[in-house]
């Protein structure tokens, strides 16, 4: 069981990702790789899955996320040859550090600045017909909503979940 995604959030994410038949997916904030493992098992079109997380010594911008810094990032998906983990603060990444993709899941640093950075970077990377999905929409303990409010994109919340998404034209 994933301690961060409840069953409704997992089902919504899975359905959204499957809807674009992705070959390449990027996850900002892969944590221990539980979500990656589920998606790699359930989405047969995935050829490459890039999980991004921070080294254990990292101090997140929001103190409430300190307990979420994983000791072994990506460990639950590490045995899948399609999975790789990139250990870096996502705010230091540019388009040149990653590859074009079909799906992005943003669930890492939930500070406003990081969500804005990750979202804008994801939009540069996602191919036409792809999707960006965010977690913790509606969670007042973090700054995801404040960041998404600043983006002038047609972002759609998924009812009864902490998930929202945007589809690339």
Backbone as a printed PyTorch tensor [residue, N CA C, xyz], in Angstrom:
tensor([[[  0.8360,  -1.1850,   0.0000],
         [  0.0000,   0.0000,   0.0000],
         [  0.8800,   1.2480,   0.0000]],

        [[  0.4910,   2.2240,  -0.7890],
         [  1.2310,   3.4750,  -0.8890],
         [  0.7720,   4.4190,   0.2200]],

        [[  1.6680,   4.8420,   1.1230],
         [  1.2350,   5.6940,   2.2230],
         [  0.8650,   7.1090,   1.7860]],

        [[  1.2210,   7.5150,   0.5720],
         [  0.9410,   8.8780,   0.1430],
         [ -0.2240,   8.9810,  -0.8220]],

        [[ -0.4980,   7.9440,  -1.5930],
         [ -1.6360,   7.9540,  -2.5110],
         [ -2.6990,   7.0070,  -1.9810]],

        [[ -3.8920,   7.5290,  -1.7450],
         [ -4.9740,   6.6490,  -1.3230],
         [ -5.4990,   5.9040,  -2.5560]],

        [[ -6.3520,   4.9050,  -2.3770],
         [ -6.8170,   4.1230,  -3.5310],
         [ -7.5030,   4.9630,  -4.6150]],

        [[ -8.2940,   5.9640,  -4.2320],
         [ -8.9580,   6.8030,  -5.2390],
         [ -7.9410,   7.5960,  -6.0450]],

        [[ -6.9120,   8.1300,  -5.3730],
         [ -5.8640,   8.8760,  -6.0720],
         [ -5.0840,   7.9540,  -7.0080]],

        [[ -4.7630,   6.7560,  -6.5330],
         [ -4.0310,   5.7930,  -7.3580],
         [ -4.8400,   5.4210,  -8.5940]],

        [[ -6.1350,   5.1460,  -8.4110],
         [ -6.9870,   4.7850,  -9.5490],
         [ -7.0860,   5.9280, -10.5560]],

        [[ -7.2260,   7.1530, -10.0450],
         [ -7.3140,   8.3140, -10.9420],
         [ -6.0130,   8.4810, -11.7240]],

        [[ -4.8910,   8.4070, -11.0320],
         [ -3.6010,   8.5430, -11.6930],
         [ -3.4210,   7.4640, -12.7490]],

        [[ -3.7170,   6.2400, -12.3980],
         [ -3.5700,   5.1220, -13.3230],
         [ -4.4280,   5.3280, -14.5740]],

        [[ -5.6680,   5.7270, -14.3900],
         [ -6.5550,   5.9620, -15.5320],
         [ -6.0680,   7.0910, -16.4240]],

        [[ -5.6090,   8.1770, -15.8090],
         [ -5.1060,   9.3100, -16.5900],
         [ -3.8580,   8.9390, -17.3700]],

        [[ -2.9340,   8.2580, -16.7160],
         [ -1.6940,   7.8640, -17.3970],
         [ -2.0080,   6.8860, -18.5360]],

        [[ -2.8350,   5.8830, -18.2700],
         [ -3.1840,   4.9130, -19.3170],
         [ -3.8430,   5.5880, -20.5170]],

        [[ -4.5670,   6.6700, -20.2740],
         [ -5.3130,   7.3300, -21.3460],
         [ -4.4190,   7.9120, -22.4330]],

        [[ -3.1520,   8.1380, -22.1370],
         [ -2.2390,   8.7010, -23.1460],
         [ -1.2780,   7.6530, -23.7170]],

        [[ -1.3890,   6.4220, -23.2680],
         [ -0.5390,   5.3280, -23.7590],
         [  0.9330,   5.7520, -23.7930]],

        [[  1.4760,   6.1200, -22.6300],
         [  2.8310,   6.6820, -22.6000],
         [  3.9240,   5.6520, -22.8740]],

        [[  4.9580,   6.1140, -23.5620],
         [  6.1750,   5.3300, -23.7110],
         [  7.1880,   5.7750, -22.6590]],

        [[  7.2180,   7.1020, -22.3950],
         [  8.1670,   7.6730, -21.4400],
         [  7.3860,   8.4610, -20.3940]],

        [[  7.7190,   8.2210, -19.1260],
         [  7.0730,   8.9240, -18.0210],
         [  8.1270,   9.4410, -17.0570]],

        [[  7.8580,  10.6170, -16.4950],
         [  8.7240,  11.2180, -15.4900],
         [  7.8840,  11.4690, -14.2460]],

        [[  8.4520,  11.1200, -13.0850],
         [  7.7840,  11.3890, -11.8050],
         [  8.6830,  12.2680, -10.9540]],

        [[  8.2140,  13.4650, -10.6580],
         [  8.9070,  14.3620,  -9.7410],
         [  8.4820,  13.9700,  -8.3290]],

        [[  9.4190,  13.4370,  -7.5530],
         [  9.1120,  12.9980,  -6.1960],
         [  8.7230,  11.5410,  -6.1650]],

        [[  9.5950,  10.6670,  -6.6350],
         [  9.2440,   9.2440,  -6.7050],
         [  9.2740,   8.5540,  -5.3450]],

        [[  9.8640,   9.2080,  -4.3340],
         [  9.9330,   8.6450,  -2.9970],
         [ 10.5230,   7.2350,  -3.0740]],

        [[  9.9000,   6.2700,  -2.4510],
         [ 10.4270,   4.9030,  -2.4540],
         [ 10.0650,   4.1090,  -3.7080]],

        [[  9.3610,   4.7240,  -4.6490],
         [  9.0640,   4.0660,  -5.9150],
         [  7.8030,   3.2250,  -5.9210]],

        [[  6.9530,   3.3940,  -4.9300],
         [  5.7180,   2.5890,  -4.8940],
         [  4.8070,   2.9270,  -6.0740]],

        [[  4.6270,   4.2110,  -6.3470],
         [  3.7740,   4.6240,  -7.4670],
         [  4.3840,   4.1560,  -8.7780]],

        [[  5.6910,   4.3110,  -8.9340],
         [  6.3680,   3.8520, -10.1470],
         [  6.1480,   2.3590, -10.3520]],

        [[  6.2750,   1.5810,  -9.2920],
         [  6.1040,   0.1310,  -9.4060],
         [  4.6930,  -0.2210,  -9.8810]],

        [[  3.6840,   0.4660,  -9.3480],
         [  2.2970,   0.2150,  -9.7610],
         [  2.1120,   0.5720, -11.2320]],

        [[  2.5880,   1.7440, -11.6130],
         [  2.4070,   2.1790, -13.0010],
         [  3.1730,   1.2890, -13.9690]],

        [[  4.3780,   0.9040, -13.6240],
         [  5.1460,   0.0250, -14.5010],
         [  4.4580,  -1.3310, -14.6720]],

        [[  3.7920,  -1.7950, -13.6410],
         [  3.0780,  -3.0770, -13.7140],
         [  1.7760,  -2.9530, -14.5110]],

        [[  1.0980,  -1.8090, -14.3720],
         [ -0.2460,  -1.6580, -14.9280],
         [ -0.3280,  -0.9500, -16.2890]],

        [[  0.7530,  -0.3030, -16.7140],
         [  0.7330,   0.4520, -17.9790],
         [  1.6990,  -0.2240, -18.9490]],

        [[  1.1880,  -1.1010, -19.8010],
         [  2.0590,  -1.9110, -20.6530],
         [  2.8370,  -1.1290, -21.7100]],

        [[  2.4160,   0.0830, -22.0340],
         [  3.1060,   0.8630, -23.0610],
         [  4.3840,   1.5230, -22.5530]],

        [[  4.5830,   1.5690, -21.2180],
         [  5.7610,   2.2490, -20.6680],
         [  7.0520,   1.5200, -21.0340]],

        [[  7.9620,   2.2800, -21.6270],
         [  9.2860,   1.7680, -21.9760],
         [ 10.3680,   2.3640, -21.0710]],

        [[ 10.1200,   3.5850, -20.6020],
         [ 11.0870,   4.3060, -19.7710],
         [ 10.3290,   5.0540, -18.6870]],

        [[ 10.8150,   4.9300, -17.4530],
         [ 10.2180,   5.6360, -16.3160],
         [ 11.3620,   6.2840, -15.5460]],

        [[ 11.3520,   7.5990, -15.4800],
         [ 12.3890,   8.3420, -14.7700],
         [ 11.8000,   8.8810, -13.4730]],

        [[ 12.3090,   8.4020, -12.3710],
         [ 11.9030,   8.8910, -11.0580],
         [ 12.9200,   9.9010, -10.5560]],

        [[ 12.4340,  11.0260, -10.0870],
         [ 13.3170,  12.0620,  -9.5720],
         [ 13.0470,  12.2190,  -8.0800]],

        [[ 14.1010,  12.2080,  -7.2890],
         [ 13.9680,  12.4960,  -5.8640],
         [ 15.2920,  13.0450,  -5.3610]],

        [[ 15.3170,  13.3610,  -4.0950],
         [ 16.4740,  14.0350,  -3.5050],
         [ 17.2960,  13.0630,  -2.6550]],

        [[ 18.5920,  13.3580,  -2.4760],
         [ 19.4020,  12.5610,  -1.5530],
         [ 18.8660,  12.7050,  -0.1250]],

        [[ 19.1530,  11.7310,   0.7160],
         [ 18.6080,  11.6990,   2.0720],
         [ 18.9680,  12.9320,   2.9060]],

        [[ 20.1010,  13.5400,   2.6580],
         [ 20.5340,  14.7110,   3.4350],
         [ 19.7940,  15.9980,   3.0500]],

        [[ 18.9810,  15.9470,   2.0100],
         [ 18.2570,  17.1330,   1.5310],
         [ 17.2750,  17.6550,   2.5830]],

        [[ 17.1580,  18.9440,   2.6720],
         [ 16.1870,  19.5880,   3.5640],
         [ 15.1370,  20.2820,   2.7020]],

        [[ 13.8970,  19.7950,   2.6860],
         [ 12.8660,  20.3910,   1.8450],
         [ 12.4720,  21.7990,   2.3170]],

        [[ 11.9390,  22.5680,   1.3870],
         [ 11.5060,  23.9300,   1.6940],
         [ 10.3960,  23.9400,   2.7410]],

        [[  9.5020,  22.9840,   2.6750],
         [  8.4070,  22.8910,   3.6430],
         [  8.7880,  21.8810,   4.7230]],

        [[  8.8590,  22.3270,   5.9440],
         [  9.2380,  21.4510,   7.0490],
         [  8.3630,  20.2190,   7.1700]],

        [[  7.0840,  20.3520,   6.7920],
         [  6.1650,  19.2090,   6.9010],
         [  6.5530,  18.0650,   5.9780]],

        [[  7.4430,  18.3040,   5.0240],
         [  7.8520,  17.2440,   4.1050],
         [  9.1600,  16.5720,   4.5110]],

        [[  9.7710,  16.9930,   5.6030],
         [ 11.0540,  16.4150,   6.0150],
         [ 10.9590,  14.9040,   6.2250]],

        [[  9.8700,  14.4480,   6.7930],
         [  9.7280,  13.0120,   7.0470],
         [  9.4960,  12.2140,   5.7600]],

        [[  9.2680,  12.8900,   4.6440],
         [  9.0120,  12.2260,   3.3710],
         [ 10.2760,  12.0130,   2.5380]],

        [[ 11.4200,  12.5300,   2.9960],
         [ 12.6580,  12.3460,   2.2460],
         [ 13.0650,  10.8770,   2.3830]],

        [[ 13.1290,  10.1500,   1.2580],
         [ 13.3940,   8.7090,   1.3380],
         [ 14.8630,   8.3770,   1.5830]],

        [[ 15.0770,   7.3260,   2.3300],
         [ 16.4280,   6.8210,   2.5530],
         [ 16.9470,   6.1290,   1.2890]],

        [[ 16.0700,   5.3810,   0.6240],
         [ 16.4290,   4.6550,  -0.5990],
         [ 15.4410,   5.0100,  -1.7120]],

        [[ 15.6310,   6.1430,  -2.3710],
         [ 14.6820,   6.5700,  -3.4120],
         [ 14.5330,   5.5300,  -4.5210]],

        [[ 13.2980,   5.2440,  -4.8500],
         [ 12.9970,   4.3430,  -5.9520],
         [ 13.1440,   2.8660,  -5.6810]],

        [[ 13.4090,   2.4700,  -4.4500],
         [ 13.7330,   1.0630,  -4.1810],
         [ 12.6510,   0.0710,  -4.6200]],

        [[ 11.3850,   0.4290,  -4.5700],
         [ 10.3250,  -0.5190,  -4.9300],
         [ 10.2350,  -0.7740,  -6.4350]],

        [[ 10.7980,   0.1260,  -7.2380],
         [ 10.7800,  -0.0390,  -8.6920],
         [ 12.1610,  -0.3630,  -9.2550]],

        [[ 13.1580,  -0.4040,  -8.4150],
         [ 14.5470,  -0.5270,  -8.8590],
         [ 14.8390,  -1.7880,  -9.6660]],

        [[ 14.0920,  -2.8550,  -9.4570],
         [ 14.3460,  -4.1020, -10.1860],
         [ 13.7550,  -4.1120, -11.5910]],

        [[ 12.9710,  -3.1000, -11.9220],
         [ 12.3950,  -3.0270, -13.2710],
         [ 13.4080,  -2.3190, -14.1770]],

        [[ 13.8360,  -2.9490, -15.2580],
         [ 14.8610,  -2.3390, -16.1160],
         [ 14.4040,  -1.0490, -16.8090]],

        [[ 13.1210,  -0.7850, -16.8210],
         [ 12.6080,   0.4440, -17.4390],
         [ 12.7220,   1.6370, -16.5060]],

        [[ 13.0230,   1.3830, -15.2420],
         [ 13.0530,   2.4280, -14.2200],
         [ 14.4690,   2.9210, -13.9580]],

        [[ 14.5980,   4.2300, -13.8340],
         [ 15.8560,   4.8210, -13.3610],
         [ 15.5080,   5.9540, -12.4140]],

        [[ 16.4150,   6.2240, -11.4820],
         [ 16.1810,   7.2950, -10.5210],
         [ 17.2700,   8.3480, -10.6870]],

        [[ 16.8560,   9.5930, -10.6420],
         [ 17.7480,  10.7300, -10.7450],
         [ 17.7190,  11.4440,  -9.3980]],

        [[ 18.8490,  11.4550,  -8.6910],
         [ 18.9220,  12.0670,  -7.3680],
         [ 19.3970,  13.5040,  -7.4740]],

        [[ 18.4400,  14.4080,  -7.5190],
         [ 18.7300,  15.8420,  -7.5990],
         [ 17.5180,  16.6160,  -7.1040]],

        [[ 17.7730,  17.7680,  -6.5530],
         [ 16.7000,  18.7080,  -6.2610],
         [ 16.1070,  19.1060,  -7.6050]],

        [[ 14.8360,  18.8600,  -7.8190],
         [ 14.2360,  19.0930,  -9.1320],
         [ 14.3540,  20.5450,  -9.5820]],

        [[ 14.4770,  21.4670,  -8.6330],
         [ 14.5840,  22.8800,  -9.0000],
         [ 15.9000,  23.1950,  -9.7060]],

        [[ 16.8500,  22.2620,  -9.7040],
         [ 18.1230,  22.4770, -10.4120],
         [ 18.0830,  21.8800, -11.8190]],

        [[ 17.0090,  21.1930, -12.1680],
         [ 16.9160,  20.5270, -13.4640],
         [ 16.4460,  21.4720, -14.5600]],

        [[ 16.9280,  21.2060, -15.7720],
         [ 16.4780,  21.9270, -16.9550],
         [ 16.0280,  20.9080, -17.9940]],

        [[ 15.4900,  21.3990, -19.0750],
         [ 15.0330,  20.5380, -20.1590],
         [ 16.1670,  19.6460, -20.6690]],

        [[ 17.3900,  20.1530, -20.6500],
         [ 18.5410,  19.3950, -21.1380],
         [ 18.8720,  18.1840, -20.2580]],

        [[ 18.3950,  18.1740, -19.0150],
         [ 18.6900,  17.0760, -18.0890],
         [ 17.7620,  15.8760, -18.2590]],

        [[ 16.6690,  16.0690, -18.9690],
         [ 15.6530,  15.0190, -19.0810],
         [ 15.3330,  14.7810, -20.5530]],

        [[ 14.3890,  13.8960, -20.8140],
         [ 14.0190,  13.6080, -22.1920],
         [ 12.5420,  13.9010, -22.4170]],

        [[ 12.1560,  14.0990, -23.6740],
         [ 10.7320,  14.2910, -23.9560],
         [  9.9380,  13.1060, -23.4160]],

        [[  8.7240,  13.3760, -22.9800],
         [  7.9270,  12.3260, -22.3560],
         [  6.4620,  12.4720, -22.7310]],

        [[  5.6900,  11.4770, -22.3260],
         [  4.2650,  11.4510, -22.6240],
         [  3.4140,  11.6790, -21.3820]],

        [[  3.9850,  11.4480, -20.2110],
         [  3.2550,  11.6250, -18.9560],
         [  4.2280,  12.0930, -17.8840]],

        [[  3.7350,  13.0010, -17.0390],
         [  4.5060,  13.5090, -15.9110],
         [  3.6060,  13.4730, -14.6850]],

        [[  4.1710,  13.0070, -13.5820],
         [  3.4690,  13.0410, -12.2980],
         [  4.2840,  13.9170, -11.3690]],

        [[  3.6730,  14.9860, -10.8630],
         [  4.3550,  15.9320,  -9.9850],
         [  3.8590,  15.7120,  -8.5630]],

        [[  4.7560,  15.1690,  -7.7250],
         [  4.3970,  14.8290,  -6.3500],
         [  5.6340,  14.8870,  -5.4540]],

        [[  6.5130,  15.8510,  -5.7340],
         [  7.7460,  15.9740,  -4.9570],
         [  7.6650,  17.1090,  -3.9590]],

        [[  8.5880,  18.0350,  -4.0640],
         [  8.6160,  19.2160,  -3.2150],
         [  7.3160,  19.9830,  -3.4710]],

        [[  6.5410,  20.1940,  -2.4270],
         [  5.2300,  20.8330,  -2.5690],
         [  5.2470,  22.3210,  -2.2390]],

        [[  6.4500,  22.9110,  -2.2030],
         [  6.5130,  24.3670,  -2.0270],
         [  6.0460,  25.0170,  -3.3280]],

        [[  5.5320,  26.2180,  -3.2070],
         [  5.0290,  26.9400,  -4.3770],
         [  6.1040,  27.0540,  -5.4620]],

        [[  7.3050,  27.4580,  -5.0780],
         [  8.3870,  27.6440,  -6.0520],
         [  8.7180,  26.3450,  -6.7790]],

        [[  8.7890,  25.2460,  -6.0480],
         [  9.1310,  23.9610,  -6.6670],
         [  8.0140,  23.4640,  -7.5840]],

        [[  6.7770,  23.5920,  -7.1530],
         [  5.6600,  23.1410,  -7.9950],
         [  5.6210,  23.9600,  -9.2890]],

        [[  5.8510,  25.2590,  -9.1830],
         [  5.8980,  26.0970, -10.3890],
         [  7.0410,  25.6650, -11.3080]],

        [[  8.2240,  25.4620, -10.7340],
         [  9.3670,  25.0390, -11.5480],
         [  9.1000,  23.6930, -12.2090]],

        [[  8.6750,  22.7150, -11.4250],
         [  8.4400,  21.3700, -11.9610],
         [  7.3500,  21.3860, -13.0310]],

        [[  6.3060,  22.1910, -12.8120],
         [  5.2040,  22.2750, -13.7770],
         [  5.6630,  22.8770, -15.0910]],

        [[  6.4110,  23.9600, -15.0250],
         [  6.8890,  24.6100, -16.2540],
         [  7.8740,  23.7190, -16.9960]],

        [[  8.7360,  23.0350, -16.2570],
         [  9.6660,  22.1090, -16.8840],
         [  8.9060,  20.9490, -17.5320]],

        [[  7.9240,  20.4220, -16.8330],
         [  7.1120,  19.3260, -17.3710],
         [  6.4300,  19.7440, -18.6660]],

        [[  5.9320,  20.9580, -18.6990],
         [  5.2410,  21.4280, -19.9090],
         [  6.2100,  21.5090, -21.0910]],

        [[  7.4640,  21.8330, -20.8270],
         [  8.4790,  21.8590, -21.8930],
         [  8.7850,  20.4510, -22.4030]],

        [[  8.6490,  19.4680, -21.5330],
         [  9.0490,  18.0930, -21.8580],
         [  7.9270,  17.2330, -22.4300]],

        [[  6.6920,  17.5160, -22.0490],
         [  5.5940,  16.6290, -22.4370],
         [  5.2440,  16.8420, -23.9120]],

        [[  5.1210,  15.7180, -24.6000],
         [  4.8080,  15.7470, -26.0290],
         [  3.3260,  16.0500, -26.2470]],

        [[  2.9700,  16.5300, -27.4490],
         [  1.5500,  16.7280, -27.7620],
         [  0.7710,  15.4350, -27.5250]],

        [[ -0.3890,  15.5790, -26.9080],
         [ -1.2040,  14.4240, -26.5690],
         [ -0.8710,  13.8290, -25.2100]],

        [[  0.1740,  14.3560, -24.5640],
         [  0.5910,  13.8580, -23.2570],
         [ -0.1820,  14.5110, -22.1170]],

        [[  0.2490,  14.2140, -20.9000],
         [ -0.4890,  14.6580, -19.7230],
         [  0.4730,  14.9890, -18.5780]],

        [[  0.0910,  15.9880, -17.7960],
         [  0.7650,  16.3000, -16.5350],
         [ -0.2690,  16.1050, -15.4370]],

        [[  0.1140,  15.3910, -14.3950],
         [ -0.7770,  15.1130, -13.2640],
         [ -0.1040,  15.6100, -11.9880]],

        [[ -0.8820,  16.2820, -11.1380],
         [ -0.3820,  16.7580,  -9.8490],
         [ -1.0840,  16.0340,  -8.7150]],

        [[ -0.3530,  15.8260,  -7.6160],
         [ -0.9380,  15.2710,  -6.3970],
         [ -0.9530,  16.3370,  -5.3140]],

        [[ -1.8370,  16.1750,  -4.3630],
         [ -2.0310,  17.0500,  -3.2050],
         [ -2.7360,  18.3500,  -3.5410]],

        [[ -3.5420,  18.3240,  -4.5980],
         [ -4.4140,  19.4460,  -4.9060],
         [ -5.5170,  19.4520,  -3.8410]],

        [[ -5.6980,  20.5870,  -3.1950],
         [ -6.6820,  20.6880,  -2.1190],
         [ -6.1070,  20.4240,  -0.7420]],

        [[ -4.8450,  20.0650,  -0.6510],
         [ -4.1870,  19.8120,   0.6350],
         [ -3.6650,  21.1520,   1.1660]],

        [[ -4.3130,  21.6770,   2.1580],
         [ -3.9610,  23.0000,   2.6900],
         [ -2.6400,  23.0320,   3.4540]],

        [[ -2.0830,  21.8800,   3.7590],
         [ -0.8060,  21.8240,   4.4780],
         [  0.3710,  22.1530,   3.5660]],

        [[  0.1270,  22.1590,   2.2450],
         [  1.1960,  22.4010,   1.2780],
         [  0.7860,  23.5310,   0.3230]],

        [[  1.6450,  23.8370,  -0.6380],
         [  1.4340,  25.0150,  -1.4860],
         [  1.1250,  24.6830,  -2.9460]],

        [[  0.6240,  23.4720,  -3.1970],
         [  0.3190,  23.0530,  -4.5660],
         [ -0.7550,  23.9430,  -5.1710]],

        [[ -1.8420,  24.1930,  -4.4590],
         [ -2.9330,  25.0100,  -5.0020],
         [ -2.4680,  26.4160,  -5.3500]],

        [[ -1.6500,  27.0130,  -4.4890],
         [ -1.1500,  28.3700,  -4.7660],
         [ -0.3540,  28.3930,  -6.0580]],

        [[  0.4530,  27.3660,  -6.2710],
         [  1.2420,  27.3020,  -7.5020],
         [  0.3430,  27.1150,  -8.7210]],

        [[ -0.5890,  26.1750,  -8.6430],
         [ -1.4440,  25.9060,  -9.8010],
         [ -2.3270,  27.0960, -10.1310]],

        [[ -2.7170,  27.8610,  -9.1300],
         [ -3.5160,  29.0650,  -9.3800],
         [ -2.7540,  30.0820, -10.2250]],

        [[ -1.4300,  30.0560, -10.1550],
         [ -0.6200,  31.0010, -10.9260],
         [ -0.4400,  30.5810, -12.3800]],

        [[ -0.6360,  29.3200, -12.6540],
         [ -0.4840,  28.8320, -14.0240],
         [ -1.7910,  29.1010, -14.7740]],

        [[ -1.7060,  29.7000, -15.9080],
         [ -2.9070,  30.0190, -16.7000],
         [ -3.1970,  28.8810, -17.6730]],

        [[ -3.2770,  27.6760, -17.1370],
         [ -3.5290,  26.4900, -17.9440],
         [ -4.8980,  25.9280, -17.5620]],

        [[ -5.5480,  25.2360, -18.4700],
         [ -6.8120,  24.5810, -18.1140],
         [ -6.5680,  23.2910, -17.3280]],

        [[ -6.3370,  23.4430, -16.0380],
         [ -6.0530,  22.3140, -15.1470],
         [ -7.3720,  21.8040, -14.5840]],

        [[ -7.5750,  20.5130, -14.6740],
         [ -8.8330,  19.8940, -14.2630],
         [ -8.6460,  19.0670, -12.9980]],

        [[ -9.3690,  19.4010, -11.9240],
         [ -9.3110,  18.5440, -10.7280],
         [-10.1560,  17.2820, -10.9470]],

        [[ -9.7460,  16.1960, -10.3220],
         [-10.5060,  14.9440, -10.3740],
         [-11.3260,  14.8670,  -9.0870]],

        [[-12.6390,  14.7850,  -9.2250],
         [-13.5460,  14.7820,  -8.0820],
         [-13.1870,  13.6930,  -7.0760]],

        [[-13.3080,  14.0350,  -5.8090],
         [-13.0970,  13.1120,  -4.6910],
         [-11.6730,  12.5590,  -4.6080]],

        [[-10.7040,  13.3180,  -5.1380],
         [ -9.2930,  12.9390,  -5.0450],
         [ -8.4720,  14.1880,  -4.7560]],

        [[ -7.1740,  14.0040,  -4.5670],
         [ -6.2110,  15.0950,  -4.4510],
         [ -5.4080,  15.1800,  -5.7490]],

        [[ -6.0370,  14.8340,  -6.8710],
         [ -5.4070,  14.7780,  -8.1840],
         [ -6.0080,  15.8530,  -9.0990]],

        [[ -5.1390,  16.4540,  -9.9290],
         [ -5.5660,  17.3440, -11.0090],
         [ -4.6620,  17.0630, -12.1960]],

        [[ -5.1180,  17.4500, -13.3990],
         [ -4.3250,  17.1530, -14.5890],
         [ -4.4990,  18.2240, -15.6580]],

        [[ -3.5460,  18.2360, -16.5820],
         [ -3.5650,  19.0880, -17.7690],
         [ -3.1300,  18.2370, -18.9470]],

        [[ -3.8630,  18.3430, -20.0620],
         [ -3.5180,  17.5960, -21.2670],
         [ -2.8450,  18.5300, -22.2760]],

        [[ -1.7500,  18.0770, -22.8530],
         [ -1.0290,  18.8480, -23.8640],
         [ -1.7440,  18.7570, -25.2050]],

        [[ -1.8420,  19.8630, -25.8780],
         [ -2.4780,  19.8940, -27.2100],
         [ -1.6300,  19.1970, -28.2400]]])
